[in-house]
Amino acid sequence: MLKEFWMRMRRRAVVRDLFDEARVAEDPLRHPALKAMTAAELADIPFPRPGR
């Protein structure tokens, strides 16, 4: 029973990680490294201009 519990918990963690990766791929500004940066550090990041 305990083994089954741990297997389910591991599966949930893997699924949660996959969804987190998908969210970051969908919106790069949600990356955890960017959340940890200060406003001054964020201002120094070069973002590409959209094509005209």
Backbone bond lengths (Angstrom), bond angles and torsions (degrees), N, CA, C in turn:
res aa  C-N    CA-C-N  psi(-1)  N-CA   C-N-CA  omega(-1)  CA-C   N-CA-C  phi
1 M - - - 1.438 - - 1.528 111.20 -
2 L 1.310 116.08 -43.13 1.462 120.45 179.52 1.532 110.74 -65.83
3 K 1.326 115.41 -37.73 1.463 120.07 178.41 1.530 110.45 -61.71
4 E 1.327 116.81 -42.62 1.463 120.82 179.27 1.531 110.70 -64.31
5 F 1.311 116.56 -39.29 1.467 120.91 177.57 1.524 110.66 -59.85
6 W 1.332 117.29 -47.73 1.467 120.63 -179.40 1.525 111.63 -65.19
7 M 1.319 116.84 -36.53 1.470 119.59 178.11 1.522 110.12 -64.09
8 R 1.331 117.67 -42.19 1.468 120.84 178.35 1.523 111.17 -64.77
9 M 1.313 116.75 -40.48 1.465 120.33 179.76 1.529 110.72 -64.51
10 R 1.334 116.90 -40.88 1.469 120.18 177.86 1.518 111.03 -63.97
11 R 1.344 116.42 -42.00 1.464 120.74 178.80 1.522 110.42 -61.46
12 R 1.319 116.66 -44.19 1.467 120.26 179.13 1.522 111.16 -61.49
13 A 1.327 116.73 -40.27 1.464 120.38 179.79 1.522 110.62 -64.62
14 V 1.325 116.86 -40.57 1.468 120.62 179.53 1.521 110.10 -65.56
15 V 1.306 117.27 -44.31 1.469 120.94 179.78 1.528 109.88 -64.01
16 R 1.329 117.41 -42.63 1.463 121.34 179.11 1.534 110.44 -61.37
17 D 1.336 116.85 -42.01 1.467 120.40 178.47 1.524 111.28 -63.60
18 L 1.329 117.28 -40.48 1.462 120.32 179.36 1.529 111.06 -63.94
19 F 1.327 116.79 -41.86 1.456 119.82 178.62 1.527 111.35 -67.00
20 D 1.334 117.46 -37.23 1.465 120.35 177.18 1.527 110.74 -64.30
21 E 1.328 116.63 -40.92 1.465 120.27 177.78 1.522 110.65 -64.27
22 A 1.311 117.05 -39.55 1.462 120.60 179.86 1.526 110.45 -65.59
23 R 1.329 117.36 -39.09 1.464 120.20 178.23 1.520 111.06 -64.25
24 V 1.330 117.57 -40.88 1.460 121.05 179.36 1.524 109.89 -67.56
25 A 1.327 117.68 -38.56 1.462 120.57 178.50 1.522 110.52 -66.61
26 E 1.324 116.73 -35.37 1.460 121.41 179.88 1.529 111.03 -71.29
27 D 1.314 116.86 -41.46 1.465 122.47 -179.03 1.527 108.45 -133.08
28 P 1.332 118.18 95.61 1.465 121.17 -176.44 1.532 113.62 -60.20
29 L 1.310 117.66 -21.16 1.459 119.69 -179.08 1.529 112.36 -74.71
30 R 1.314 117.74 -7.48 1.464 121.27 177.70 1.522 112.17 -91.05
31 H 1.333 116.98 7.22 1.457 121.06 -178.63 1.532 110.16 -63.19
32 P 1.328 118.21 138.26 1.465 120.71 -177.98 1.527 113.68 -60.19
33 A 1.335 117.59 -31.50 1.464 119.49 179.04 1.527 110.34 -65.48
34 L 1.318 117.03 -36.18 1.460 119.88 178.65 1.520 111.48 -71.10
35 K 1.314 117.01 -33.19 1.465 120.17 178.27 1.527 111.20 -66.08
36 A 1.326 116.83 -28.85 1.460 121.27 -178.01 1.528 112.53 -82.55
37 M 1.327 118.10 -12.53 1.467 121.51 -176.98 1.521 112.00 -79.57
38 T 1.331 114.07 153.21 1.463 119.97 175.13 1.521 108.88 -82.08
39 A 1.316 116.46 171.75 1.465 120.71 179.73 1.527 110.88 -63.72
40 A 1.316 117.46 -37.28 1.464 120.67 179.22 1.524 111.37 -65.68
41 E 1.323 116.85 -39.73 1.463 120.54 178.27 1.525 110.53 -67.57
42 L 1.309 117.09 -40.12 1.462 120.51 178.76 1.527 111.41 -65.02
43 A 1.321 116.86 -33.62 1.458 120.76 -179.18 1.531 111.65 -67.84
44 D 1.311 117.34 -22.98 1.472 121.71 -178.19 1.534 113.46 -86.57
45 I 1.303 117.72 -5.68 1.469 120.24 -178.04 1.527 109.26 -78.26
46 P 1.340 117.21 124.58 1.479 119.20 177.35 1.520 110.65 -81.33
47 F 1.296 116.98 116.44 1.450 122.31 176.25 1.525 108.73 -101.24
48 P 1.321 117.52 137.32 1.469 120.12 -179.76 1.540 109.97 -67.63
49 R 1.314 115.36 144.87 1.467 120.32 176.60 1.512 109.12 -79.59
50 P 1.312 116.92 142.97 1.465 118.82 177.59 1.535 110.03 -66.40
51 G 1.317 115.70 143.72 1.471 120.72 179.65 1.521 111.98 -67.09
52 R 1.303 115.11 145.50 1.471 119.42 -179.46 1.491 110.78 -101.66
